[in-house]
Amino acid sequence: MSDFKEHTIGPVTLICGNCIDILRHMPSIADLILSDPPYKLTSGGKNSQVMSGKFSNSRYNNSGSLMRITGWEEMARPIFEAASPNADAYIMANDKQIFPAQGAFTGAGWKLHNLLTWKKESPTRNRWYMKDCEYILYLWKGKAKTINNPGSTQFMPYPRPKNAIHNTQKPIDLLRKLIENSTQPGQMVVDPFSGSGSTLVAAMQSGRRALGIELNPDMFDLSCAWLESEWLKITRNEPRPLCENA
């Protein structure tokens, strides 16, 4: 992995490069894979009265792509190989992509534990019911483990993150809940599509190690800055935010 730009902040390493290339040369180190991969959105049917936010006419061309897309089949096997012999995975997708994702990941060797739902407080406007949910495949490899808080439910209501630096950024509390349920302190969390670095920040706050991979150099730099700021707070012993366990 020496050909790729790499930066380490405390227990977290972020690599700038193509995750498929990097994962294929990586040992099976991940105790948990947690990622929101880039997938193709529904295109066509443009209507200026129904789309808002990042999907507004001024920000989105209705092509089905907010960023470079990696196919489910292309990513599933390298991600499986990067996981340790007994690992969990959480893979996020929307309603139309969750079933192709499940097929690709179970085809690569993962087994399905459960389908979880992130309930957003502010839905995206749509002509066919407002979009207020995203879905999470909860998968395992090797020997299945009981989660650390078996009282957790499939339905997870968390607000969208404020001041997001990425179009599809996920809330830290949601990511921390998943991390803290499927790992122990000091274990390794890997996000092959790290985006803003939210998964890495959540791992850092939870006392876990983490490795993230991001293709976009500008997002890589923004992520490094956020991680540096967060690690400074931790080393100064500033109060760590509590993770909700709703």
Secondary structure, 3 states (H helix, E strand, C coil): CCCCEEEEECCEEEEECCHHHHHHCCCCCEEEEEECCCCCCCCCCCCCCCCCHHHCCCCCCCCCCCCCCCCHHHHHHHHHHHEEEEEEEEEEECCCCHHHHHHHHHHCCCEEEEEEEEEEEEEECCCCCCEEEEEEEEEEECCCCCCCCCCCCCEEECCCCCCCCCCCCCCHHHHHHHHHHHCCCCCEEEECCCCCCHHHHHHHHCCCEEEEEECCHHHHHHHHHHHHHHHHHHHCCCCCCCCCCC
